[in-house]
Amino acid sequence: MPCIDGNCFDKSYQTNGEMMDSVTKLKTMSNIKPDSNGNYNLFAGNVESCSKKPMSYSNCCHSSIKGWGAELGAKCNTREKHLANMRGRNLCVYVGKKGKGRHKLIKHYYCCFNNMLDKVIQVEGRKQLGMNFGTAKSPDCSGFSLEKIQQLDFEAMDFSEFIEEFKVKFAKNYQPANTQDINSRVEKHFEEINSYNEKASKEQNNKAGWHKGANGFDTQDE
């Protein structure tokens, strides 16, 4: 397992190396399922948007769900709240903005992804392929085809965002060994071993009441 203090983690889990190349290829293989038209759309994201109304001082484009007030939350729709949550988890890429209407309702558009690995592969992959995420008028959050995946150099990608998220999650979920619990389990195990004898009539040794004798035949204690 990787270490938490940074030193041994960085030695065995390089940000740009074979480990990330292998992880990415495994995830790619698990995602290879064609759509109804027989096409492949790997690591695809979703188009999300939020609105700002300068004249009414209404802002539904907070970068975190923590920024919502009761009054503000009532003015913002479910998708905008979902976007704030995704942005707070750093799972979105900003595409652009466009205004419409007399009072200039400003809408901001993003490509959001299910997890950090999908986002990193999309960002780094599009750099290699010379692609962007479209424009506010036409956001492009589509996934990669098999042909495009085969063109990518995963070892050249910067997976630092994914690595940092992994380290945080590992540290948060890591539970040190409970020595007292381990000792009690070991003691209980040895008690069971010490109390064991070969009499088949002893319930904990042979609940079915049968015992295989030295001659290989099943016998039952009288």
C-alpha positions in Angstrom: 0.0 0.0 0.0 1.2 3.6 -0.6 2.5 5.6 2.3 0.6 8.6 3.6 3.5 11.0 4.5 4.4 11.6 0.9 7.9 10.2 0.8 7.3 6.5 0.1 4.1 7.2 -1.8 5.9 9.3 -4.4 8.6 6.6 -4.8 6.2 3.7 -5.5 3.4 5.6 -7.2 4.8 8.0 -9.7 2.4 10.7 -11.0 3.5 10.1 -14.6 4.5 6.5 -14.8 3.6 2.8 -15.3 1.1 2.6 -12.4 -1.2 5.3 -13.9 -0.8 3.8 -17.3 -1.9 0.4 -16.0 -4.8 1.9 -14.0 -6.0 3.9 -16.9 -5.9 0.9 -19.3 -7.8 -1.2 -16.8 -10.5 1.4 -16.5 -10.7 1.8 -20.2 -11.2 -1.9 -20.6 -14.0 -1.9 -18.0 -15.7 1.0 -19.8 -15.6 -0.6 -23.3 -19.3 -0.9 -24.1 -20.8 0.4 -27.3 -23.9 2.5 -27.4 -27.1 1.6 -29.2 -25.5 2.6 -32.5 -22.4 0.5 -31.9 -20.2 3.5 -31.2 -17.8 3.9 -28.3 -17.9 7.0 -26.0 -15.2 6.5 -23.4 -14.8 8.8 -20.4 -17.7 11.0 -21.5 -18.9 14.0 -19.4 -22.1 15.9 -19.1 -23.0 19.5 -20.0 -24.0 21.5 -17.0 -24.8 25.2 -16.7 -25.7 27.9 -14.1 -27.0 31.4 -14.3 -26.1 34.8 -13.0 -28.5 37.8 -13.0 -26.4 41.0 -12.3 -29.4 43.3 -12.0 -31.1 41.2 -9.3 -27.8 40.2 -7.7 -28.7 36.6 -8.2 -25.8 34.2 -8.5 -26.5 30.4 -9.0 -22.9 29.7 -10.0 -21.3 29.1 -6.6 -18.2 26.9 -6.8 -19.4 24.9 -3.8 -22.6 23.8 -2.2 -21.6 25.5 1.0 -22.2 28.9 -0.6 -26.0 28.5 -0.8 -28.2 30.6 1.4 -31.9 29.8 2.1 -33.2 32.6 -0.1 -30.6 32.0 -2.8 -31.2 28.3 -2.9 -34.9 28.8 -3.6 -34.0 30.8 -6.7 -31.6 28.2 -8.2 -32.7 25.0 -9.8 -31.7 21.4 -9.0 -29.2 21.2 -11.8 -27.4 24.3 -10.7 -27.1 22.9 -7.2 -25.8 19.7 -8.6 -23.2 21.7 -10.6 -22.1 23.5 -7.5 -21.6 20.2 -5.8 -19.6 18.8 -8.7 -17.4 22.0 -8.9 -16.8 21.7 -5.2 -15.4 18.3 -5.8 -13.2 19.6 -8.7 -14.9 17.4 -11.3 -15.8 20.1 -13.9 -14.0 21.9 -16.7 -15.2 25.5 -17.5 -16.3 25.9 -21.2 -17.5 29.4 -21.5 -20.3 31.9 -20.9 -23.0 33.6 -23.0 -25.6 36.3 -22.2 -29.1 36.7 -23.4 -32.1 38.9 -22.8 -32.4 42.6 -22.1 -31.2 42.3 -18.5 -28.3 40.1 -19.6 -28.9 36.8 -17.9 -25.4 35.3 -18.0 -25.2 31.5 -18.4 -21.9 29.7 -17.6 -21.3 26.2 -19.1 -19.2 23.3 -17.8 -18.2 19.8 -18.7 -18.6 17.6 -15.6 -17.4 14.1 -15.0 -18.3 11.2 -12.8 -14.9 10.9 -11.2 -11.5 12.5 -11.1 -9.8 9.9 -13.4 -12.4 10.5 -16.2 -11.8 14.3 -15.9 -8.0 14.0 -16.0 -8.0 11.6 -19.0 -10.3 14.0 -20.8 -8.3 17.1 -20.1 -4.9 15.5 -20.8 -6.2 13.5 -23.8 -7.7 16.5 -25.5 -4.4 18.3 -25.1 -2.6 15.5 -27.0 -5.3 15.3 -29.6 -5.5 19.1 -30.1 -9.2 19.2 -29.0 -11.0 21.6 -26.7 -14.4 21.3 -24.9 -16.2 23.4 -27.5 -17.8 26.8 -26.7 -20.7 28.1 -24.6 -22.9 27.9 -27.7 -21.9 24.3 -28.4 -20.2 22.6 -25.4 -18.4 19.3 -26.3 -18.3 16.8 -23.4 -18.3 13.7 -25.6 -16.1 10.7 -24.8 -13.3 9.3 -26.8 -13.7 6.7 -29.6 -11.5 3.6 -29.6 -9.5 5.1 -32.4 -8.7 8.2 -30.3 -8.0 6.1 -27.2 -5.3 4.2 -29.2 -3.6 7.5 -30.1 -3.2 8.6 -26.4 0.1 8.3 -24.5 -1.1 7.7 -21.0 2.4 7.8 -19.5 2.8 11.4 -20.7 -0.3 12.5 -18.9 -0.3 14.6 -15.7 -2.3 12.6 -13.1 -1.4 14.8 -10.2 -5.0 15.7 -9.5 -6.1 12.1 -9.4 -3.1 11.1 -7.2 -3.8 13.9 -4.7 -7.5 12.9 -4.5 -6.5 9.3 -4.0 -4.0 10.2 -1.2 -6.7 12.2 0.6 -9.3 9.4 0.3 -6.8 6.8 1.5 -5.8 8.9 4.5 -9.4 9.5 5.4 -10.5 5.9 5.2 -7.3 4.5 6.7 -7.9 2.8 10.1 -4.9 1.8 12.3 -4.9 -1.7 13.6 -6.7 -2.2 16.9 -4.1 -4.1 18.9 -6.5 -5.0 21.7 -9.0 -6.5 19.2 -6.2 -8.4 17.5 -4.9 -9.8 20.8 -8.3 -10.9 21.9 -8.9 -12.7 18.6 -5.5 -14.4 18.9 -6.2 -15.5 22.5 -9.6 -16.9 21.5 -8.1 -18.8 18.6 -5.5 -20.4 20.9 -8.2 -21.3 23.5 -10.1 -23.2 20.7 -6.9 -25.0 19.7 -6.0 -26.0 23.3 -9.5 -27.3 24.0 -9.6 -29.4 20.8 -9.4 -33.2 21.1 -10.0 -36.0 18.6 -13.1 -37.3 20.2 -15.9 -37.1 17.6 -18.5 -36.9 20.3 -17.2 -33.5 21.4 -19.7 -31.1 19.8 -17.3 -28.3 18.8 -15.0 -30.8 17.1 -17.6 -32.6 15.1 -21.1 -31.1 15.0 -22.3 -33.8 12.5 -21.3 -36.6 14.9 -19.0 -38.3 12.4 -15.3 -38.8 12.5 -12.9 -40.1 9.8 -10.8 -42.9 11.4 -7.3 -43.8 10.6 -8.5 -46.5 8.2 -10.2 -43.8 6.0 -13.7 -45.0 6.8 -16.3 -42.8 8.6 -17.0 -44.0 12.1 -19.4 -42.7 14.8 -18.6 -42.6 18.5 -20.7 -44.9 20.7 
